[in-house]
Amino acid sequence: MTDAQRLADAEAKLHALRTNGGIVEISTKDGGKVAYQPADANDLEAYIARLRAGMTGRPRRGAIGVRF
């Protein structure tokens, strides 16, 4: 499965999770599976963001801290 296929699958699973609830499973790059439930939706969104960042070849940047 390519990264583009993983991304499409993860986005579809996130949609199903948000609309139907229940538990969804995602296949990982190493052949494993990870189960997500509605309370884990933010974790699934983070996984999607990592996939997108990996496809662009640019690292994902965090928030910038500001001090006064």
mmCIF file as Biopython writes it, N, C-alpha, C and O atoms, coordinates in Angstrom:
data_model
#
loop_
_atom_site.group_PDB
_atom_site.id
_atom_site.type_symbol
_atom_site.label_atom_id
_atom_site.label_alt_id
_atom_site.label_comp_id
_atom_site.label_asym_id
_atom_site.label_entity_id
_atom_site.label_seq_id
_atom_site.pdbx_PDB_ins_code
_atom_site.Cartn_x
_atom_site.Cartn_y
_atom_site.Cartn_z
_atom_site.occupancy
_atom_site.B_iso_or_equiv
_atom_site.auth_seq_id
_atom_site.auth_asym_id
_atom_site.pdbx_PDB_model_num
ATOM 1   N N  . MET A ? 1  ? 0.849   -1.168 0.000  1.0 0.0 1  A 1 
ATOM 2   C CA . MET A ? 1  ? 0.000   0.000  0.000  1.0 0.0 1  A 1 
ATOM 3   C C  . MET A ? 1  ? 0.898   1.235  0.000  1.0 0.0 1  A 1 
ATOM 4   O O  . MET A ? 1  ? 1.817   1.324  0.814  1.0 0.0 1  A 1 
ATOM 5   N N  . THR A ? 2  ? 0.654   2.168  -0.879 1.0 0.0 2  A 1 
ATOM 6   C CA . THR A ? 2  ? 1.452   3.392  -0.960 1.0 0.0 2  A 1 
ATOM 7   C C  . THR A ? 2  ? 1.000   4.388  0.106  1.0 0.0 2  A 1 
ATOM 8   O O  . THR A ? 2  ? -0.047  4.223  0.731  1.0 0.0 2  A 1 
ATOM 9   N N  . ASP A ? 3  ? 1.816   5.424  0.299  1.0 0.0 3  A 1 
ATOM 10  C CA . ASP A ? 3  ? 1.440   6.467  1.259  1.0 0.0 3  A 1 
ATOM 11  C C  . ASP A ? 3  ? 0.151   7.161  0.831  1.0 0.0 3  A 1 
ATOM 12  O O  . ASP A ? 3  ? -0.675  7.510  1.673  1.0 0.0 3  A 1 
ATOM 13  N N  . ALA A ? 4  ? -0.024  7.362  -0.475 1.0 0.0 4  A 1 
ATOM 14  C CA . ALA A ? 4  ? -1.249  8.001  -0.966 1.0 0.0 4  A 1 
ATOM 15  C C  . ALA A ? 4  ? -2.467  7.130  -0.660 1.0 0.0 4  A 1 
ATOM 16  O O  . ALA A ? 4  ? -3.522  7.650  -0.296 1.0 0.0 4  A 1 
ATOM 17  N N  . GLN A ? 5  ? -2.332  5.825  -0.803 1.0 0.0 5  A 1 
ATOM 18  C CA . GLN A ? 5  ? -3.427  4.917  -0.481 1.0 0.0 5  A 1 
ATOM 19  C C  . GLN A ? 5  ? -3.698  4.904  1.020  1.0 0.0 5  A 1 
ATOM 20  O O  . GLN A ? 5  ? -4.854  4.877  1.443  1.0 0.0 5  A 1 
ATOM 21  N N  . ARG A ? 6  ? -2.631  4.923  1.829  1.0 0.0 6  A 1 
ATOM 22  C CA . ARG A ? 6  ? -2.797  4.975  3.283  1.0 0.0 6  A 1 
ATOM 23  C C  . ARG A ? 6  ? -3.516  6.255  3.701  1.0 0.0 6  A 1 
ATOM 24  O O  . ARG A ? 6  ? -4.383  6.235  4.575  1.0 0.0 6  A 1 
ATOM 25  N N  . LEU A ? 7  ? -3.147  7.364  3.066  1.0 0.0 7  A 1 
ATOM 26  C CA . LEU A ? 7  ? -3.769  8.645  3.376  1.0 0.0 7  A 1 
ATOM 27  C C  . LEU A ? 7  ? -5.253  8.621  3.026  1.0 0.0 7  A 1 
ATOM 28  O O  . LEU A ? 7  ? -6.084  9.044  3.830  1.0 0.0 7  A 1 
ATOM 29  N N  . ALA A ? 8  ? -5.591  8.136  1.846  1.0 0.0 8  A 1 
ATOM 30  C CA . ALA A ? 8  ? -6.997  8.053  1.435  1.0 0.0 8  A 1 
ATOM 31  C C  . ALA A ? 8  ? -7.789  7.152  2.379  1.0 0.0 8  A 1 
ATOM 32  O O  . ALA A ? 8  ? -8.917  7.472  2.754  1.0 0.0 8  A 1 
ATOM 33  N N  . ASP A ? 9  ? -7.193  6.028  2.758  1.0 0.0 9  A 1 
ATOM 34  C CA . ASP A ? 9  ? -7.854  5.102  3.676  1.0 0.0 9  A 1 
ATOM 35  C C  . ASP A ? 9  ? -8.063  5.747  5.046  1.0 0.0 9  A 1 
ATOM 36  O O  . ASP A ? 9  ? -9.140  5.634  5.632  1.0 0.0 9  A 1 
ATOM 37  N N  . ALA A ? 10 ? -7.039  6.416  5.550  1.0 0.0 10 A 1 
ATOM 38  C CA . ALA A ? 10 ? -7.138  7.054  6.867  1.0 0.0 10 A 1 
ATOM 39  C C  . ALA A ? 10 ? -8.178  8.167  6.861  1.0 0.0 10 A 1 
ATOM 40  O O  . ALA A ? 10 ? -8.926  8.318  7.827  1.0 0.0 10 A 1 
ATOM 41  N N  . GLU A ? 11 ? -8.234  8.951  5.780  1.0 0.0 11 A 1 
ATOM 42  C CA . GLU A ? 11 ? -9.228  10.021 5.693  1.0 0.0 11 A 1 
ATOM 43  C C  . GLU A ? 11 ? -10.643 9.444  5.640  1.0 0.0 11 A 1 
ATOM 44  O O  . GLU A ? 11 ? -11.559 9.987  6.256  1.0 0.0 11 A 1 
ATOM 45  N N  . ALA A ? 12 ? -10.821 8.344  4.904  1.0 0.0 12 A 1 
ATOM 46  C CA . ALA A ? 12 ? -12.135 7.696  4.840  1.0 0.0 12 A 1 
ATOM 47  C C  . ALA A ? 12 ? -12.523 7.133  6.208  1.0 0.0 12 A 1 
ATOM 48  O O  . ALA A ? 12 ? -13.681 7.221  6.616  1.0 0.0 12 A 1 
ATOM 49  N N  . LYS A ? 13 ? -11.549 6.554  6.909  1.0 0.0 13 A 1 
ATOM 50  C CA . LYS A ? 13 ? -11.823 5.997  8.234  1.0 0.0 13 A 1 
ATOM 51  C C  . LYS A ? 13 ? -12.154 7.111  9.234  1.0 0.0 13 A 1 
ATOM 52  O O  . LYS A ? 13 ? -13.014 6.932  10.096 1.0 0.0 13 A 1 
ATOM 53  N N  . LEU A ? 14 ? -11.479 8.250  9.124  1.0 0.0 14 A 1 
ATOM 54  C CA . LEU A ? 14 ? -11.782 9.375  10.004 1.0 0.0 14 A 1 
ATOM 55  C C  . LEU A ? 14 ? -13.201 9.867  9.762  1.0 0.0 14 A 1 
ATOM 56  O O  . LEU A ? 14 ? -13.927 10.171 10.708 1.0 0.0 14 A 1 
ATOM 57  N N  . HIS A ? 15 ? -13.591 9.944  8.505  1.0 0.0 15 A 1 
ATOM 58  C CA . HIS A ? 15 ? -14.959 10.343 8.174  1.0 0.0 15 A 1 
ATOM 59  C C  . HIS A ? 15 ? -15.958 9.352  8.769  1.0 0.0 15 A 1 
ATOM 60  O O  . HIS A ? 15 ? -16.955 9.758  9.366  1.0 0.0 15 A 1 
ATOM 61  N N  . ALA A ? 16 ? -15.699 8.074  8.609  1.0 0.0 16 A 1 
ATOM 62  C CA . ALA A ? 16 ? -16.582 7.047  9.165  1.0 0.0 16 A 1 
ATOM 63  C C  . ALA A ? 16 ? -16.629 7.139  10.688 1.0 0.0 16 A 1 
ATOM 64  O O  . ALA A ? 16 ? -17.690 6.982  11.292 1.0 0.0 16 A 1 
ATOM 65  N N  . LEU A ? 17 ? -15.498 7.390  11.293 1.0 0.0 17 A 1 
ATOM 66  C CA . LEU A ? 17 ? -15.424 7.503  12.749 1.0 0.0 17 A 1 
ATOM 67  C C  . LEU A ? 17 ? -16.250 8.682  13.243 1.0 0.0 17 A 1 
ATOM 68  O O  . LEU A ? 17 ? -16.968 8.575  14.237 1.0 0.0 17 A 1 
ATOM 69  N N  . ARG A ? 18 ? -16.143 9.805  12.543 1.0 0.0 18 A 1 
ATOM 70  C CA . ARG A ? 18 ? -16.871 11.010 12.948 1.0 0.0 18 A 1 
ATOM 71  C C  . ARG A ? 18 ? -18.372 10.907 12.669 1.0 0.0 18 A 1 
ATOM 72  O O  . ARG A ? 18 ? -19.174 11.470 13.414 1.0 0.0 18 A 1 
ATOM 73  N N  . THR A ? 19 ? -18.753 10.210 11.627 1.0 0.0 19 A 1 
ATOM 74  C CA . THR A ? 19 ? -20.175 10.153 11.276 1.0 0.0 19 A 1 
ATOM 75  C C  . THR A ? 19 ? -20.897 8.946  11.861 1.0 0.0 19 A 1 
ATOM 76  O O  . THR A ? 19 ? -22.070 9.041  12.222 1.0 0.0 19 A 1 
ATOM 77  N N  . ASN A ? 20 ? -20.214 7.819  11.958 1.0 0.0 20 A 1 
ATOM 78  C CA . ASN A ? 20 ? -20.873 6.589  12.410 1.0 0.0 20 A 1 
ATOM 79  C C  . ASN A ? 20 ? -20.483 6.165  13.818 1.0 0.0 20 A 1 
ATOM 80  O O  . ASN A ? 20 ? -21.178 5.362  14.440 1.0 0.0 20 A 1 
ATOM 81  N N  . GLY A ? 21 ? -19.378 6.699  14.324 1.0 0.0 21 A 1 
ATOM 82  C CA . GLY A ? 21 ? -18.891 6.246  15.626 1.0 0.0 21 A 1 
ATOM 83  C C  . GLY A ? 21 ? -18.292 4.859  15.498 1.0 0.0 21 A 1 
ATOM 84  O O  . GLY A ? 21 ? -17.830 4.478  14.423 1.0 0.0 21 A 1 
ATOM 85  N N  . GLY A ? 22 ? -18.295 4.115  16.565 1.0 0.0 22 A 1 
ATOM 86  C CA . GLY A ? 22 ? -17.753 2.759  16.534 1.0 0.0 22 A 1 
ATOM 87  C C  . GLY A ? 22 ? -16.242 2.762  16.533 1.0 0.0 22 A 1 
ATOM 88  O O  . GLY A ? 22 ? -15.612 3.718  16.985 1.0 0.0 22 A 1 
ATOM 89  N N  . ILE A ? 23 ? -15.665 1.694  16.025 1.0 0.0 23 A 1 
ATOM 90  C CA . ILE A ? 23 ? -14.212 1.519  15.992 1.0 0.0 23 A 1 
ATOM 91  C C  . ILE A ? 23 ? -13.789 1.278  14.546 1.0 0.0 23 A 1 
ATOM 92  O O  . ILE A ? 23 ? -14.438 0.521  13.824 1.0 0.0 23 A 1 
ATOM 93  N N  . VAL A ? 24 ? -12.700 1.922  14.125 1.0 0.0 24 A 1 
ATOM 94  C CA . VAL A ? 24 ? -12.143 1.701  12.791 1.0 0.0 24 A 1 
ATOM 95  C C  . VAL A ? 24 ? -10.709 1.212  12.944 1.0 0.0 24 A 1 
ATOM 96  O O  . VAL A ? 24 ? -10.047 1.524  13.934 1.0 0.0 24 A 1 
ATOM 97  N N  . GLU A ? 25 ? -10.230 0.452  11.976 1.0 0.0 25 A 1 
ATOM 98  C CA . GLU A ? 25 ? -8.856  -0.045 11.977 1.0 0.0 25 A 1 
ATOM 99  C C  . GLU A ? 25 ? -8.096  0.516  10.794 1.0 0.0 25 A 1 
ATOM 100 O O  . GLU A ? 25 ? -8.620  0.606  9.683  1.0 0.0 25 A 1 
ATOM 101 N N  . ILE A ? 26 ? -6.848  0.892  11.049 1.0 0.0 26 A 1 
ATOM 102 C CA . ILE A ? 26 ? -5.946  1.417  10.026 1.0 0.0 26 A 1 
ATOM 103 C C  . ILE A ? 26 ? -4.767  0.463  9.909  1.0 0.0 26 A 1 
ATOM 104 O O  . ILE A ? 26 ? -4.221  0.019  10.919 1.0 0.0 26 A 1 
ATOM 105 N N  . SER A ? 27 ? -4.372  0.146  8.673  1.0 0.0 27 A 1 
ATOM 106 C CA . SER A ? 27 ? -3.179  -0.668 8.446  1.0 0.0 27 A 1 
ATOM 107 C C  . SER A ? 27 ? -1.962  0.235  8.453  1.0 0.0 27 A 1 
ATOM 108 O O  . SER A ? 27 ? -1.952  1.270  7.787  1.0 0.0 27 A 1 
ATOM 109 N N  . THR A ? 28 ? -0.938  -0.144 9.199  1.0 0.0 28 A 1 
ATOM 110 C CA . THR A ? 28 ? 0.271   0.659  9.283  1.0 0.0 28 A 1 
ATOM 111 C C  . THR A ? 28 ? 1.278   0.242  8.221  1.0 0.0 28 A 1 
ATOM 112 O O  . THR A ? 28 ? 1.123   -0.785 7.560  1.0 0.0 28 A 1 
ATOM 113 N N  . LYS A ? 29 ? 2.303   1.056  8.074  1.0 0.0 29 A 1 
ATOM 114 C CA . LYS A ? 29 ? 3.327   0.809  7.066  1.0 0.0 29 A 1 
ATOM 115 C C  . LYS A ? 29 ? 4.056   -0.506 7.296  1.0 0.0 29 A 1 
ATOM 116 O O  . LYS A ? 29 ? 4.466   -1.168 6.343  1.0 0.0 29 A 1 
ATOM 117 N N  . ASP A ? 30 ? 4.219   -0.885 8.563  1.0 0.0 30 A 1 
ATOM 118 C CA . ASP A ? 30 ? 4.951   -2.109 8.887  1.0 0.0 30 A 1 
ATOM 119 C C  . ASP A ? 30 ? 4.066   -3.355 8.888  1.0 0.0 30 A 1 
ATOM 120 O O  . ASP A ? 30 ? 4.505   -4.426 9.306  1.0 0.0 30 A 1 
ATOM 121 N N  . GLY A ? 31 ? 2.830   -3.221 8.425  1.0 0.0 31 A 1 
ATOM 122 C CA . GLY A ? 31 ? 1.938   -4.371 8.323  1.0 0.0 31 A 1 
ATOM 123 C C  . GLY A ? 31 ? 1.048   -4.592 9.521  1.0 0.0 31 A 1 
ATOM 124 O O  . GLY A ? 31 ? 0.226   -5.509 9.520  1.0 0.0 31 A 1 
ATOM 125 N N  . GLY A ? 32 ? 1.196   -3.771 10.542 1.0 0.0 32 A 1 
ATOM 126 C CA . GLY A ? 32 ? 0.349   -3.899 11.726 1.0 0.0 32 A 1 
ATOM 127 C C  . GLY A ? 32 ? -0.980  -3.193 11.544 1.0 0.0 32 A 1 
ATOM 128 O O  . GLY A ? 32 ? -1.252  -2.619 10.489 1.0 0.0 32 A 1 
ATOM 129 N N  . LYS A ? 33 ? -1.795  -3.238 12.564 1.0 0.0 33 A 1 
ATOM 130 C CA . LYS A ? 33 ? -3.085  -2.557 12.539 1.0 0.0 33 A 1 
ATOM 131 C C  . LYS A ? 33 ? -3.248  -1.775 13.827 1.0 0.0 33 A 1 
ATOM 132 O O  . LYS A ? 33 ? -2.805  -2.200 14.895 1.0 0.0 33 A 1 
ATOM 133 N N  . VAL A ? 34 ? -3.898  -0.612 13.705 1.0 0.0 34 A 1 
ATOM 134 C CA . VAL A ? 34 ? -4.194  0.229  14.859 1.0 0.0 34 A 1 
ATOM 135 C C  . VAL A ? 34 ? -5.688  0.507  14.841 1.0 0.0 34 A 1 
ATOM 136 O O  . VAL A ? 34 ? -6.247  0.884  13.812 1.0 0.0 34 A 1 
ATOM 137 N N  . ALA A ? 35 ? -6.330  0.317  15.991 1.0 0.0 35 A 1 
ATOM 138 C CA . ALA A ? 35 ? -7.769  0.568  16.105 1.0 0.0 35 A 1 
ATOM 139 C C  . ALA A ? 35 ? -7.993  1.933  16.743 1.0 0.0 35 A 1 
ATOM 140 O O  . ALA A ? 35 ? -7.321  2.299  17.707 1.0 0.0 35 A 1 
ATOM 141 N N  . TYR A ? 36 ? -8.941  2.675  16.195 1.0 0.0 36 A 1 
ATOM 142 C CA . TYR A ? 36 ? -9.313  3.985  16.721 1.0 0.0 36 A 1 
ATOM 143 C C  . TYR A ? 36 ? -10.793 3.972  17.058 1.0 0.0 36 A 1 
ATOM 144 O O  . TYR A ? 36 ? -11.599 3.368  16.351 1.0 0.0 36 A 1 
ATOM 145 N N  . GLN A ? 37 ? -11.141 4.644  18.144 1.0 0.0 37 A 1 
ATOM 146 C CA . GLN A ? 37 ? -12.536 4.825  18.505 1.0 0.0 37 A 1 
ATOM 147 C C  . GLN A ? 37 ? -12.802 6.329  18.548 1.0 0.0 37 A 1 
ATOM 148 O O  . GLN A ? 37 ? -11.854 7.109  18.450 1.0 0.0 37 A 1 
ATOM 149 N N  . PRO A ? 38 ? -14.060 6.766  18.691 1.0 0.0 38 A 1 
ATOM 150 C CA . PRO A ? 38 ? -14.342 8.203  18.617 1.0 0.0 38 A 1 
ATOM 151 C C  . PRO A ? 38 ? -13.469 9.071  19.532 1.0 0.0 38 A 1 
ATOM 152 O O  . PRO A ? 38 ? -13.104 10.182 19.148 1.0 0.0 38 A 1 
ATOM 153 N N  . ALA A ? 39 ? -13.136 8.603  20.699 1.0 0.0 39 A 1 
ATOM 154 C CA . ALA A ? 39 ? -12.299 9.382  21.616 1.0 0.0 39 A 1 
ATOM 155 C C  . ALA A ? 39 ? -10.877 9.567  21.075 1.0 0.0 39 A 1 
ATOM 156 O O  . ALA A ? 39 ? -10.160 10.458 21.532 1.0 0.0 39 A 1 
ATOM 157 N N  . ASP A ? 40 ? -10.461 8.746  20.117 1.0 0.0 40 A 1 
ATOM 158 C CA . ASP A ? 40 ? -9.118  8.800  19.544 1.0 0.0 40 A 1 
ATOM 159 C C  . ASP A ? 40 ? -9.062  9.553  18.220 1.0 0.0 40 A 1 
ATOM 160 O O  . ASP A ? 40 ? -8.058  9.475  17.513 1.0 0.0 40 A 1 
ATOM 161 N N  . ALA A ? 41 ? -10.115 10.275 17.876 1.0 0.0 41 A 1 
ATOM 162 C CA . ALA A ? 41 ? -10.169 10.956 16.579 1.0 0.0 41 A 1 
ATOM 163 C C  . ALA A ? 41 ? -8.998  11.922 16.401 1.0 0.0 41 A 1 
ATOM 164 O O  . ALA A ? 41 ? -8.467  12.049 15.297 1.0 0.0 41 A 1 
ATOM 165 N N  . ASN A ? 42 ? -8.592  12.596 17.463 1.0 0.0 42 A 1 
ATOM 166 C CA . ASN A ? 42 ? -7.457  13.522 17.350 1.0 0.0 42 A 1 
ATOM 167 C C  . ASN A ? 42 ? -6.168  12.787 17.025 1.0 0.0 42 A 1 
ATOM 168 O O  . ASN A ? 42 ? -5.325  13.307 16.295 1.0 0.0 42 A 1 
ATOM 169 N N  . ASP A ? 43 ? -6.005  11.585 17.559 1.0 0.0 43 A 1 
ATOM 170 C CA . ASP A ? 43 ? -4.821  10.776 17.239 1.0 0.0 43 A 1 
ATOM 171 C C  . ASP A ? 43 ? -4.822  10.381 15.766 1.0 0.0 43 A 1 
ATOM 172 O O  . ASP A ? 43 ? -3.776  10.377 15.118 1.0 0.0 43 A 1 
ATOM 173 N N  . LEU A ? 44 ? -5.995  10.051 15.244 1.0 0.0 44 A 1 
ATOM 174 C CA . LEU A ? 44 ? -6.102  9.689  13.833 1.0 0.0 44 A 1 
ATOM 175 C C  . LEU A ? 44 ? -5.816  10.908 12.955 1.0 0.0 44 A 1 
ATOM 176 O O  . LEU A ? 44 ? -5.177  10.779 11.911 1.0 0.0 44 A 1 
ATOM 177 N N  . GLU A ? 45 ? -6.277  12.078 13.364 1.0 0.0 45 A 1 
ATOM 178 C CA . GLU A ? 45 ? -5.962  13.301 12.618 1.0 0.0 45 A 1 
ATOM 179 C C  . GLU A ? 45 ? -4.454  13.570 12.619 1.0 0.0 45 A 1 
ATOM 180 O O  . GLU A ? 45 ? -3.909  14.018 11.611 1.0 0.0 45 A 1 
ATOM 181 N N  . ALA A ? 46 ? -3.782  13.306 13.727 1.0 0.0 46 A 1 
ATOM 182 C CA . ALA A ? 46 ? -2.332  13.482 13.802 1.0 0.0 46 A 1 
ATOM 183 C C  . ALA A ? 46 ? -1.626  12.507 12.857 1.0 0.0 46 A 1 
ATOM 184 O O  . ALA A ? 46 ? -0.648  12.871 12.205 1.0 0.0 46 A 1 
ATOM 185 N N  . TYR A ? 47 ? -2.123  11.267 12.784 1.0 0.0 47 A 1 
ATOM 186 C CA . TYR A ? 47 ? -1.561  10.278 11.868 1.0 0.0 47 A 1 
ATOM 187 C C  . TYR A ? 47 ? -1.710  10.765 10.424 1.0 0.0 47 A 1 
ATOM 188 O O  . TYR A ? 47 ? -0.780  10.640 9.628  1.0 0.0 47 A 1 
ATOM 189 N N  . ILE A ? 48 ? -2.870  11.314 10.090 1.0 0.0 48 A 1 
ATOM 190 C CA . ILE A ? 48 ? -3.107  11.844 8.745  1.0 0.0 48 A 1 
ATOM 191 C C  . ILE A ? 48 ? -2.141  12.988 8.453  1.0 0.0 48 A 1 
ATOM 192 O O  . ILE A ? 48 ? -1.595  13.073 7.354  1.0 0.0 48 A 1 
ATOM 193 N N  . ALA A ? 49 ? -1.931  13.858 9.423  1.0 0.0 49 A 1 
ATOM 194 C CA . ALA A ? 49 ? -1.000  14.977 9.244  1.0 0.0 49 A 1 
ATOM 195 C C  . ALA A ? 49 ? 0.419   14.467 9.004  1.0 0.0 49 A 1 
ATOM 196 O O  . ALA A ? 49 ? 1.144   15.019 8.176  1.0 0.0 49 A 1 
ATOM 197 N N  . ARG A ? 50 ? 0.823   13.412 9.726  1.0 0.0 50 A 1 
ATOM 198 C CA . ARG A ? 50 ? 2.161   12.839 9.516  1.0 0.0 50 A 1 
ATOM 199 C C  . ARG A ? 50 ? 2.279   12.236 8.116  1.0 0.0 50 A 1 
ATOM 200 O O  . ARG A ? 50 ? 3.317   12.373 7.469  1.0 0.0 50 A 1 
ATOM 201 N N  . LEU A ? 51 ? 1.229   11.576 7.651  1.0 0.0 51 A 1 
ATOM 202 C CA . LEU A ? 51 ? 1.257   11.025 6.293  1.0 0.0 51 A 1 
ATOM 203 C C  . LEU A ? 51 ? 1.398   12.144 5.264  1.0 0.0 51 A 1 
ATOM 204 O O  . LEU A ? 51 ? 2.204   12.049 4.338  1.0 0.0 51 A 1 
ATOM 205 N N  . ARG A ? 52 ? 0.611   13.200 5.434  1.0 0.0 52 A 1 
ATOM 206 C CA . ARG A ? 52 ? 0.690   14.330 4.494  1.0 0.0 52 A 1 
ATOM 207 C C  . ARG A ? 52 ? 2.083   14.948 4.505  1.0 0.0 52 A 1 
ATOM 208 O O  . ARG A ? 52 ? 2.636   15.253 3.448  1.0 0.0 52 A 1 
ATOM 209 N N  . ALA A ? 53 ? 2.648   15.132 5.684  1.0 0.0 53 A 1 
ATOM 210 C CA . ALA A ? 53 ? 3.984   15.728 5.791  1.0 0.0 53 A 1 
ATOM 211 C C  . ALA A ? 53 ? 5.023   14.835 5.120  1.0 0.0 53 A 1 
ATOM 212 O O  . ALA A ? 53 ? 5.941   15.328 4.466  1.0 0.0 53 A 1 
ATOM 213 N N  . GLY A ? 54 ? 4.879   13.535 5.281  1.0 0.0 54 A 1 
ATOM 214 C CA . GLY A ? 54 ? 5.813   12.601 4.661  1.0 0.0 54 A 1 
ATOM 215 C C  . GLY A ? 54 ? 5.720   12.598 3.152  1.0 0.0 54 A 1 
ATOM 216 O O  . GLY A ? 54 ? 6.713   12.362 2.464  1.0 0.0 54 A 1 
ATOM 217 N N  . MET A ? 55 ? 4.531   12.861 2.634  1.0 0.0 55 A 1 
ATOM 218 C CA . MET A ? 55 ? 4.348   12.871 1.185  1.0 0.0 55 A 1 
ATOM 219 C C  . MET A ? 55 ? 4.917   14.133 0.559  1.0 0.0 55 A 1 
ATOM 220 O O  . MET A ? 55 ? 5.345   14.106 -0.595 1.0 0.0 55 A 1 
ATOM 221 N N  . THR A ? 56 ? 4.932   15.243 1.299  1.0 0.0 56 A 1 
ATOM 222 C CA . THR A ? 56 ? 5.469   16.482 0.757  1.0 0.0 56 A 1 
ATOM 223 C C  . THR A ? 56 ? 6.978   16.540 0.892  1.0 0.0 56 A 1 
ATOM 224 O O  . THR A ? 56 ? 7.640   17.336 0.226  1.0 0.0 56 A 1 
ATOM 225 N N  . GLY A ? 57 ? 7.529   15.680 1.774  1.0 0.0 57 A 1 
ATOM 226 C CA . GLY A ? 57 ? 8.964   15.672 1.972  1.0 0.0 57 A 1 
ATOM 227 C C  . GLY A ? 57 ? 9.451   16.751 2.921  1.0 0.0 57 A 1 
ATOM 228 O O  . GLY A ? 57 ? 10.650  16.863 3.179  1.0 0.0 57 A 1 
ATOM 229 N N  . ARG A ? 58 ? 8.521   17.548 3.443  1.0 0.0 58 A 1 
ATOM 230 C CA . ARG A ? 58 ? 8.878   18.596 4.391  1.0 0.0 58 A 1 
ATOM 231 C C  . ARG A ? 58 ? 8.438   18.181 5.784  1.0 0.0 58 A 1 
ATOM 232 O O  . ARG A ? 58 ? 7.336   17.657 5.950  1.0 0.0 58 A 1 
ATOM 233 N N  . PRO A ? 59 ? 9.269   18.401 6.778  1.0 0.0 59 A 1 
ATOM 234 C CA . PRO A ? 59 ? 8.865   18.058 8.142  1.0 0.0 59 A 1 
ATOM 235 C C  . PRO A ? 59 ? 7.751   18.977 8.621  1.0 0.0 59 A 1 
ATOM 236 O O  . PRO A ? 59 ? 7.677   20.143 8.233  1.0 0.0 59 A 1 
ATOM 237 N N  . ARG A ? 60 ? 6.906   18.443 9.452  1.0 0.0 60 A 1 
ATOM 238 C CA . ARG A ? 60 ? 5.818   19.226 10.023 1.0 0.0 60 A 1 
ATOM 239 C C  . ARG A ? 60 ? 6.382   20.084 11.133 1.0 0.0 60 A 1 
ATOM 240 O O  . ARG A ? 60 ? 7.106   19.591 11.999 1.0 0.0 60 A 1 
ATOM 241 N N  . ARG A ? 61 ? 6.057   21.361 11.113 1.0 0.0 61 A 1 
ATOM 242 C CA . ARG A ? 61 ? 6.568   22.278 12.124 1.0 0.0 61 A 1 
ATOM 243 C C  . ARG A ? 61 ? 5.556   22.466 13.229 1.0 0.0 61 A 1 
ATOM 244 O O  . ARG A ? 61 ? 4.348   22.475 12.996 1.0 0.0 61 A 1 
ATOM 245 N N  . GLY A ? 62 ? 6.062   22.612 14.415 1.0 0.0 62 A 1 
ATOM 246 C CA . GLY A ? 62 ? 5.202   22.862 15.572 1.0 0.0 62 A 1 
ATOM 247 C C  . GLY A ? 62 ? 4.936   24.335 15.738 1.0 0.0 62 A 1 
ATOM 248 O O  . GLY A ? 62 ? 5.368   25.154 14.927 1.0 0.0 62 A 1 
ATOM 249 N N  . ALA A ? 63 ? 4.227   24.666 16.786 1.0 0.0 63 A 1 
ATOM 250 C CA . ALA A ? 63 ? 3.910   26.054 17.079 1.0 0.0 63 A 1 
ATOM 251 C C  . ALA A ? 63 ? 5.174   26.828 17.475 1.0 0.0 63 A 1 
ATOM 252 O O  . ALA A ? 63 ? 6.123   26.262 18.018 1.0 0.0 63 A 1 
ATOM 253 N N  . ILE A ? 64 ? 5.162   28.097 17.197 1.0 0.0 64 A 1 
ATOM 254 C CA . ILE A ? 64 ? 6.280   28.965 17.539 1.0 0.0 64 A 1 
ATOM 255 C C  . ILE A ? 64 ? 6.014   29.578 18.914 1.0 0.0 64 A 1 
ATOM 256 O O  . ILE A ? 64 ? 4.953   30.160 19.143 1.0 0.0 64 A 1 
ATOM 257 N N  . GLY A ? 65 ? 6.956   29.450 19.807 1.0 0.0 65 A 1 
ATOM 258 C CA . GLY A ? 65 ? 6.817   30.041 21.135 1.0 0.0 65 A 1 
ATOM 259 C C  . GLY A ? 65 ? 7.235   31.500 21.122 1.0 0.0 65 A 1 
ATOM 260 O O  . GLY A ? 65 ? 8.220   31.865 20.480 1.0 0.0 65 A 1 
ATOM 261 N N  . VAL A ? 66 ? 6.487   32.336 21.831 1.0 0.0 66 A 1 
ATOM 262 C CA . VAL A ? 66 ? 6.798   33.756 21.911 1.0 0.0 66 A 1 
ATOM 263 C C  . VAL A ? 66 ? 6.950   34.140 23.371 1.0 0.0 66 A 1 
ATOM 264 O O  . VAL A ? 66 ? 6.105   33.800 24.200 1.0 0.0 66 A 1 
ATOM 265 N N  . ARG A ? 67 ? 8.026   34.846 23.688 1.0 0.0 67 A 1 
ATOM 266 C CA . ARG A ? 67 ? 8.244   35.319 25.062 1.0 0.0 67 A 1 
ATOM 267 C C  . ARG A ? 67 ? 8.359   36.830 25.047 1.0 0.0 67 A 1 
ATOM 268 O O  . ARG A ? 67 ? 8.902   37.427 24.117 1.0 0.0 67 A 1 
ATOM 269 N N  . PHE A ? 68 ? 7.841   37.420 26.085 1.0 0.0 68 A 1 
ATOM 270 C CA . PHE A ? 68 ? 7.946   38.866 26.245 1.0 0.0 68 A 1 
ATOM 271 C C  . PHE A ? 68 ? 8.728   39.192 27.481 1.0 0.0 68 A 1 
ATOM 272 O O  . PHE A ? 68 ? 8.929   40.366 27.793 1.0 0.0 68 A 1 
#
